[in-house]
């Protein structure tokens, strides 16, 4: 990385830090949408085996990605800036490695029938992806990342069969319940707690 690139990144981080309150407020719609979609996924993916489980949750992921992209695009138009701004590109550089790794590992475990472990891996790596943005994200995002990370570790521990030395199918917190308690409840709680910041930004 040359001096010019380092200076551009520092400028981007400084700008994001100055707009942390706005960033926190704008994350509320995305979190609320993710929570609602996760709740629907937990309801429709509670039976039918690993095939249905994967189909439902890949659909939830796709719908959440589209919905969040639309939210970001609308805000970009309102602000008169490009969708893939330097700030968004910086955030994506931190987000995609743990999300890709967690998604891939979770799919492998789900295909093997270890749905509880798959759900826990998804929560763990999602939390790590949020924490990867901690240098410029508001504190509330980091707290959400810690909550997912700890929940993921708990889920993995609960799904591990100590005697067998492996993940046991059906052990631990049932995957739909775990996903409802994390991706649904955590996101909705986050949105409810941070919503006052949205109102303050709207009035400023």
Secondary structure by P-SEA (a helix, b strand, c coil): ccaaaaaaaaaaaaaaaaaaaaaaaaaaaaaaaaaaaaaaaaaaaccccaaaaaaaaaaaaaaaaaaaaaaaaaaaaaaccccccaaaaaaaaaccaaaaaaaaaaaaaaaacaaaaaaaaaaaaaaaaaacccccccaaaaaaaaaaaaaaaaaaaaacccccccccccccccaaaaaaacaaaaaaaaaaaaaaaaaaaaac
